[in-house]
Amino acid sequence: MAAFLDGKQTEPAMRDGLTIYPLDHPQAAACAQKDCAVLLTIFNHLVDWSEIVAALKQRGFSQIITQMEIFDALPEIEAARYWIAPPALYLENWPSFLHGAEMWDDETSREIYRRILRFRLGRDLAAHPVPQPDSQYAPRDLPRWREPVRFLDGGACVGEALQTLLQAGYPIEHYYGWEPDLANFEKLESHLQQECPRLAATLFPCGLGSKTASVSFTSGRGAASAVTEGGRDKTVVLSADRAIRNQPVTLVKLDIEGAERDALQGMRSLIERDRPGLAVCVYHKPDDIVAIPALIKSWNLSYRLHLRAHCWNTFDTVLYALPG
């Protein structure tokens, strides 16, 4: 039989012609007795997969397939989804992933890196690093950013990272907010007007890239709006080197849905000039976790590299590069 299981459901319901059963419903128990396979389709940063799997096993389900294991069962799928990719992608680039463990400057980062690889490649849910959800972009176990902060916020969305820094007690001297999704941009403007009316700010309703270009864009997805091939919308991307020529920057944050490497290439002169702290998301593409630190290392700017995980399922994994 085919059905949905929902741990938050209290009574059976219908969806797309299929019944949704609560986990403790007798029919769900009957499915477990028939050894029905369960496909775990939840894919977000808020839910610990291992807790869901434990709850299903407790109710007698033994065939539980995660989204990672779909690639094992269906090798014809070639495209990655965020960091989820066929095992072959990791295995073909295994020397790079092994070398990646040597790039971090503290044991906490090296252990997080090892756990992430075991989680992704070994499909070991128990290996997942415990997230630090309330300290993203201002981790309490790393040195503070240089103050006062002149903050380049790539992928500003509605200003969450700025709010985190303010709550952590950082004085913000100037804020450069980059947000290409116009609905998000309007909320960002409103947030600054209401919550930070005296903050010196320059806002860019566009994206960050290695050069000025018009690109396809998928909007209307909140924080997940992104530059995508075949996107139904268009946006402009600019390089930070061209947009911020003579104004110092002390901190760069990038959470731009897989365009982080391109954006870094477009701000290399700024980084060489100002040596800002860098907080760069490394979870959008399977090899971001090795390619982005390797890129920064290749510039020989004496940055110290650290890795922290802030949400479940390796979402919001951030590289923190501290200037030497």
Secondary structure in CASP SS format (residue, H / E / C, confidence):
PFRMAT SS
TARGET T0000
AUTHOR 0000-0000-0000
METHOD secondary structure of the structure
MODEL  1
M C 1.00
A C 1.00
A C 1.00
F E 1.00
L E 1.00
D E 1.00
G C 1.00
K C 1.00
Q C 1.00
T C 1.00
E C 1.00
P C 1.00
A E 1.00
M E 1.00
R E 1.00
D C 1.00
G C 1.00
L E 1.00
T E 1.00
I E 1.00
Y E 1.00
P E 1.00
L C 1.00
D C 1.00
H C 1.00
P H 1.00
Q H 1.00
A H 1.00
A H 1.00
A H 1.00
C H 1.00
A H 1.00
Q H 1.00
K C 1.00
D C 1.00
C C 1.00
A C 1.00
V E 1.00
L E 1.00
L C 1.00
T C 1.00
I C 1.00
F C 1.00
N C 1.00
H C 1.00
L C 1.00
V C 1.00
D C 1.00
W H 1.00
S H 1.00
E H 1.00
I H 1.00
V H 1.00
A H 1.00
A H 1.00
L H 1.00
K H 1.00
Q H 1.00
R C 1.00
G C 1.00
F C 1.00
S C 1.00
Q C 1.00
I E 1.00
I E 1.00
T C 1.00
Q H 1.00
M H 1.00
E H 1.00
I H 1.00
F H 1.00
D H 1.00
A H 1.00
L C 1.00
P C 1.00
E C 1.00
I C 1.00
E C 1.00
A C 1.00
A C 1.00
R E 1.00
Y C 1.00
W C 1.00
I E 1.00
A C 1.00
P C 1.00
P H 1.00
A H 1.00
L H 1.00
Y H 1.00
L H 1.00
E H 1.00
N C 1.00
W H 1.00
P H 1.00
S H 1.00
F H 1.00
L H 1.00
H H 1.00
G H 1.00
A C 1.00
E C 1.00
M C 1.00
W C 1.00
D C 1.00
D C 1.00
E H 1.00
T H 1.00
S H 1.00
R H 1.00
E H 1.00
I H 1.00
Y H 1.00
R H 1.00
R H 1.00
I H 1.00
L H 1.00
R H 1.00
F H 1.00
R H 1.00
L H 1.00
G C 1.00
R C 1.00
D C 1.00
L H 1.00
A H 1.00
A H 1.00
H C 1.00
P C 1.00
V C 1.00
P C 1.00
Q C 1.00
P H 1.00
D H 1.00
S H 1.00
Q C 1.00
Y C 1.00
A C 1.00
P C 1.00
R C 1.00
D C 1.00
L C 1.00
P C 1.00
R C 1.00
W C 1.00
R C 1.00
E C 1.00
P C 1.00
V E 1.00
R E 1.00
F E 1.00
L E 1.00
D E 1.00
G E 1.00
G C 1.00
A C 1.00
C C 1.00
V C 1.00
G C 1.00
E H 1.00
A H 1.00
L H 1.00
Q H 1.00
T H 1.00
L H 1.00
L H 1.00
Q H 1.00
A C 1.00
G C 1.00
Y C 1.00
P C 1.00
I E 1.00
E E 1.00
H E 1.00
Y E 1.00
Y E 1.00
G E 1.00
W E 1.00
E C 1.00
P C 1.00
D C 1.00
L H 1.00
A H 1.00
N H 1.00
F H 1.00
E H 1.00
K H 1.00
L H 1.00
E H 1.00
S H 1.00
H H 1.00
L H 1.00
Q H 1.00
Q H 1.00
E H 1.00
C C 1.00
P C 1.00
R C 1.00
L C 1.00
A C 1.00
A E 1.00
T E 1.00
L E 1.00
F E 1.00
P C 1.00
C C 1.00
G E 1.00
L E 1.00
G C 1.00
S C 1.00
K C 1.00
T C 1.00
A E 1.00
S E 1.00
V E 1.00
S E 1.00
F E 1.00
T E 1.00
S C 1.00
G C 1.00
R C 1.00
G H 1.00
A H 1.00
A H 1.00
S C 1.00
A E 1.00
V E 1.00
T C 1.00
E C 1.00
G C 1.00
G C 1.00
R C 1.00
D E 1.00
K E 1.00
T E 1.00
V E 1.00
V E 1.00
L E 1.00
S C 1.00
A H 1.00
D H 1.00
R H 1.00
A H 1.00
I C 1.00
R C 1.00
N C 1.00
Q C 1.00
P C 1.00
V C 1.00
T C 1.00
L E 1.00
V E 1.00
K E 1.00
L E 1.00
D C 1.00
I C 1.00
E C 1.00
G C 1.00
A C 1.00
E H 1.00
R H 1.00
D H 1.00
A H 1.00
L H 1.00
Q H 1.00
G C 1.00
M C 1.00
R H 1.00
S H 1.00
L H 1.00
I H 1.00
E H 1.00
R H 1.00
D H 1.00
R C 1.00
P C 1.00
G E 1.00
L E 1.00
A E 1.00
V E 1.00
C E 1.00
V C 1.00
Y C 1.00
H C 1.00
K C 1.00
P C 1.00
D C 1.00
D H 1.00
I H 1.00
V H 1.00
A H 1.00
I H 1.00
P H 1.00
A H 1.00
L H 1.00
I H 1.00
K H 1.00
S H 1.00
W C 1.00
N C 1.00
L C 1.00
S C 1.00
Y C 1.00
R E 1.00
L E 1.00
H E 1.00
L E 1.00
R E 1.00
A E 1.00
H C 1.00
C C 1.00
W H 1.00
N H 1.00
T H 1.00
F C 1.00
D C 1.00
T E 1.00
V E 1.00
L E 1.00
Y E 1.00
A E 1.00
L E 1.00
P C 1.00
G C 1.00
END
